[in-house]
Amino acid sequence: MKEKIFVLYKGEKVIDIGTAKEIAKKRGVTPEFIKYLSTPTNKKRIDARKNKNRISNAMICVKIEEEDE
């Protein structure tokens, strides 16, 4: 089974691309934290921020879906 690939964003800027382990090692965090950043819970936390008029600088991860060959 292949490891899932993630794209890490800070605001609208791409920060890193790789597996959760690879990104975590580069960022000095755990792979679990990288996976957390891709959850609906993290998105809700970001959406619940008070100042919605300001551009978000929050970190979020998106899983890349691979196509079957």
Secondary structure in CASP SS format (residue, H / E / C, confidence):
PFRMAT SS
TARGET T0000
AUTHOR 0000-0000-0000
METHOD secondary structure of the structure
MODEL  1
M C 1.00
K C 1.00
E C 1.00
K C 1.00
I E 1.00
F E 1.00
V E 1.00
L E 1.00
Y E 1.00
K E 1.00
G C 1.00
E C 1.00
K E 1.00
V E 1.00
I E 1.00
D E 1.00
I E 1.00
G E 1.00
T E 1.00
A H 1.00
K H 1.00
E H 1.00
I H 1.00
A H 1.00
K H 1.00
K H 1.00
R H 1.00
G C 1.00
V C 1.00
T C 1.00
P H 1.00
E H 1.00
F H 1.00
I H 1.00
K H 1.00
Y H 1.00
L C 1.00
S C 1.00
T C 1.00
P H 1.00
T H 1.00
N H 1.00
K H 1.00
K H 1.00
R H 1.00
I H 1.00
D H 1.00
A C 1.00
R C 1.00
K C 1.00
N C 1.00
K C 1.00
N C 1.00
R C 1.00
I C 1.00
S C 1.00
N C 1.00
A C 1.00
M E 1.00
I E 1.00
C E 1.00
V E 1.00
K E 1.00
I E 1.00
E C 1.00
E C 1.00
E C 1.00
D C 1.00
E C 1.00
END
